[in-house]
Amino acid sequence: MDKLVSTDWLAARLGAQDIVILDASMHLPGSERDARAEFTQRHIPGARFLDLASFIDPGSSVPKAVPTPAQFAERMRELGVARGSRIVLYDDSAIRSAARAWFLFDHAGEPNVAILDGGLGKWLAEGREVDQGCADQAPRDYAEPPQTRAIAGKENVLANLDSGEAQLVDARDAARFAGEEGSGSVGHIPGAANLPFGSLLNEDGTYRSPGEIRARFEAAGVDLDRPVITSCNSGMTACVLLFGLELAGKGDAVLYDGSWMEWGADPDTPKESGARN
């Protein structure tokens, strides 16, 4: 299974015993959208609701931190997911939240995880079947997984300011990156490049081709032969950049999970404002 699957691919495999479809929709605060309620109203047949908003480590000092192995395993047991299943993630979110879910599963070492290209929006636009309600799943055993991807902490990003070893790429929009008045942000981490996550997507919400994705990073001044750390506001849309990099053949990029919510809240961390030259 590829990391990105089409609606045609999934439609032809609905009901397959080894495929688990998970709705990973999550919405921004203030959007007045309820992901669980929307899932109950309509979802791809056989899908289960991941509840990505609560799929965090609430005991961490990092806002919205990646769940621990025990927390990951518990959620999989609740959802009845078997280790090694072919897992297809989709969303109906403006922030393309399926990419965050993909990162969590990839970090947990799940070998067969894909994102549905275009998500629920494309599925609905094509007039495909949907279900209502929320069926209970029988719990099943799921061992605590390894954590296979590196995650950058604030201390790593601070050290990188001096070493310059990795390039930091910020997925937020240009106004927040620059710290424009009314944006809700005072700027960005010094030295960061800005590549708004939406630039990796076509108008219909599908991902651009690997070549186009590489070109977008290069146009933002990012050398894909060097290490990359991605960030955003809360660690969500930074995962869109990570997934895009994965499609483009760069699978060693690192997430700064705390992102601006952590960095901006610390009065001792340096900040820059304005667009990057």
C-alpha positions in Angstrom: 0.0 0.0 0.0 1.3 3.4 -0.9 1.5 6.2 1.6 -1.1 8.1 -0.4 -4.1 6.3 -1.7 -6.9 7.5 -4.0 -10.6 7.4 -3.5 -10.9 4.9 -6.3 -8.4 2.6 -4.5 -10.3 2.8 -1.2 -13.7 2.4 -2.8 -12.6 -0.9 -4.4 -11.4 -2.2 -1.1 -14.3 -1.3 1.3 -15.0 -4.2 3.6 -11.6 -5.8 3.2 -10.8 -7.6 6.5 -7.3 -6.2 6.8 -8.1 -2.5 6.1 -8.9 -0.2 9.0 -10.4 3.2 8.0 -10.0 6.0 10.6 -11.5 9.4 10.5 -8.8 11.7 11.8 -10.7 15.0 11.5 -9.8 17.7 13.9 -10.9 21.3 13.7 -9.4 24.6 14.9 -10.8 26.2 18.1 -13.4 28.8 17.2 -14.4 26.9 14.0 -17.7 25.9 15.6 -17.3 22.4 14.1 -17.6 19.2 16.1 -15.6 16.4 14.5 -17.3 13.6 16.4 -20.8 15.0 15.6 -19.9 15.3 11.9 -18.6 11.8 11.9 -21.9 10.5 13.3 -23.7 12.4 10.6 -21.6 11.0 7.7 -18.5 9.0 7.3 -16.9 6.6 4.9 -18.5 3.2 5.3 -16.7 1.1 7.9 -14.7 4.1 9.3 -13.9 4.4 13.0 -13.5 7.8 14.7 -9.9 8.3 15.9 -10.7 11.4 18.1 -7.4 13.0 17.2 -8.1 16.0 19.4 -7.8 13.8 22.5 -5.0 11.6 21.1 -2.3 13.4 23.1 -0.2 13.1 26.2 -2.1 15.3 28.7 0.7 14.7 31.3 3.3 16.4 29.2 4.5 19.9 29.6 4.4 20.2 25.8 1.1 21.4 24.5 -0.8 18.7 22.6 2.2 16.3 22.9 2.6 13.1 21.0 0.9 10.3 23.1 3.2 7.9 25.0 3.5 4.3 23.8 1.0 3.2 26.5 -1.5 5.9 25.5 -1.1 4.9 21.8 -1.7 1.2 22.6 -4.7 2.0 24.7 -6.4 4.0 21.9 -5.7 1.2 19.4 -7.2 -1.4 21.8 -10.3 0.8 22.2 -10.7 1.1 18.4 -10.1 -2.6 17.8 -7.1 -2.0 15.6 -4.8 -5.0 15.0 -1.0 -4.3 14.7 0.0 -4.5 11.0 -3.4 -3.7 9.6 -3.6 -1.6 6.4 -4.6 1.7 8.0 -6.2 4.4 5.8 -6.5 7.8 7.5 -8.8 10.6 6.2 -10.1 14.0 7.4 -12.6 16.7 6.5 -10.5 19.4 8.1 -9.1 22.8 6.9 -5.8 21.9 8.6 -5.5 18.5 6.9 -5.3 16.7 10.2 -4.9 13.3 8.7 -1.2 14.2 8.4 -0.9 14.5 12.1 -2.5 11.1 12.5 -0.1 9.6 9.9 2.8 10.9 11.9 1.6 9.3 15.1 1.1 5.9 13.4 4.5 6.2 11.6 6.1 7.2 14.9 4.6 4.1 16.5 6.2 1.9 13.8 3.0 0.8 12.1 4.2 -0.5 8.7 1.1 0.0 6.5 -0.3 3.5 6.9 -1.8 5.8 4.2 -3.6 9.0 3.8 -6.7 9.2 1.6 -5.8 11.8 -1.0 -8.4 14.6 -0.9 -10.0 13.2 2.2 -13.8 13.1 2.8 -14.3 16.2 0.7 -13.2 14.4 -2.5 -15.1 11.3 -1.5 -18.3 13.3 -1.2 -17.6 15.4 -4.3 -17.5 12.1 -6.3 -20.9 11.1 -4.9 -19.6 8.1 -3.0 -21.5 6.2 -0.4 -21.4 7.3 3.3 -22.7 5.9 6.5 -24.3 7.4 9.6 -24.0 6.6 13.3 -21.0 5.3 15.3 -20.7 1.5 15.6 -18.9 0.1 18.6 -15.8 -1.9 18.0 -14.7 -4.9 19.9 -11.5 -4.2 21.8 -8.4 -6.2 20.9 -4.9 -6.7 22.2 -2.3 -4.1 21.1 1.2 -4.1 22.6 2.9 -0.8 23.5 4.7 0.2 20.3 8.3 1.4 19.8 8.8 5.1 19.0 10.6 5.1 15.7 10.9 8.8 14.7 13.0 11.5 16.3 11.0 14.4 17.8 12.7 17.7 18.5 12.1 19.4 21.8 12.6 23.0 22.7 16.1 22.4 23.9 17.0 20.8 20.5 15.7 23.9 18.7 17.5 26.2 21.0 20.8 24.3 20.4 20.1 24.4 16.7 20.0 28.2 16.7 23.7 28.1 17.5 24.8 25.0 15.5 22.7 25.8 12.4 22.8 22.0 11.6 19.1 21.7 10.7 16.8 24.0 8.7 13.6 25.0 10.5 10.5 25.2 8.3 7.4 26.9 9.7 4.0 25.7 8.2 1.9 28.7 9.4 0.5 31.3 7.1 2.7 34.3 6.1 0.9 36.7 8.4 1.4 34.7 11.6 5.0 33.9 10.6 5.7 37.6 10.1 3.9 38.6 13.3 1.5 41.0 11.5 -0.9 42.9 13.7 -4.1 41.0 14.3 -2.5 37.6 13.3 -2.3 36.4 16.9 1.4 35.9 16.7 4.5 38.0 17.4 6.6 36.3 14.7 8.6 33.1 14.4 11.7 31.2 15.6 14.8 33.0 14.4 16.2 31.7 11.1 13.1 29.7 10.2 11.9 29.4 6.6 8.2 29.9 5.9 6.2 27.3 3.8 2.5 27.5 4.5 1.2 23.9 4.6 -1.6 24.7 2.0 1.0 25.3 -0.7 1.6 21.5 -0.8 -2.0 20.9 -1.8 -4.0 21.3 -5.0 -7.3 23.1 -5.1 -9.3 19.9 -4.5 -7.2 19.1 -1.3 -5.1 16.4 -2.9 -1.3 16.5 -2.5 0.8 17.9 -5.3 3.2 15.6 -7.1 6.6 14.8 -5.4 8.4 17.0 -7.9 6.1 19.9 -7.2 6.5 19.4 -3.4 10.3 19.4 -3.7 10.1 22.6 -5.8 8.0 24.3 -3.2 10.5 23.6 -0.5 13.4 24.7 -2.7 11.6 27.9 -3.5 11.3 28.6 0.2 15.1 28.3 0.5 15.1 24.8 1.9 18.0 22.4 0.9 16.5 18.9 1.0 19.9 17.4 1.2 20.3 18.9 4.7 18.4 18.1 7.9 15.0 19.6 8.3 12.8 20.4 11.4 9.2 21.3 10.8 7.0 23.4 13.1 3.7 25.3 13.1 1.4 26.5 15.8 0.7 23.3 17.7 2.4 20.5 15.9 -0.5 19.8 13.5 0.2 21.4 10.1 3.9 20.8 10.6 3.0 17.2 9.9 1.6 18.2 6.5 5.1 19.3 5.7 6.5 16.1 7.0 4.1 14.0 5.0 4.9 16.1 1.9 8.6 15.5 2.5 7.9 11.8 2.8 6.2 11.8 -0.6 9.1 13.7 -2.0 11.5 11.1 -0.8 12.9 12.8 2.3 11.8 10.6 5.2 14.3 11.9 7.8 12.7 15.2 8.6 11.9 15.9 12.3 8.9 17.4 14.0 9.2 20.1 16.7 6.1 19.0 18.6 5.8 21.9 20.9 6.0 24.4 18.0 4.9 28.0 18.4 2.5 27.2 21.3 5.5 26.2 23.4 8.1 28.5 21.9 6.0 31.7 21.9 4.8 31.1 25.4 8.3 31.1 26.8 9.5 34.6 27.5 13.1 33.5 27.4 13.1 32.1 23.8 14.2 34.5 21.1 11.7 35.6 18.5 11.9 37.3 15.1 9.2 39.2 13.2 8.8 40.1 9.6 9.0 38.0 6.4 12.1 36.2 5.7 14.2 37.7 2.9 
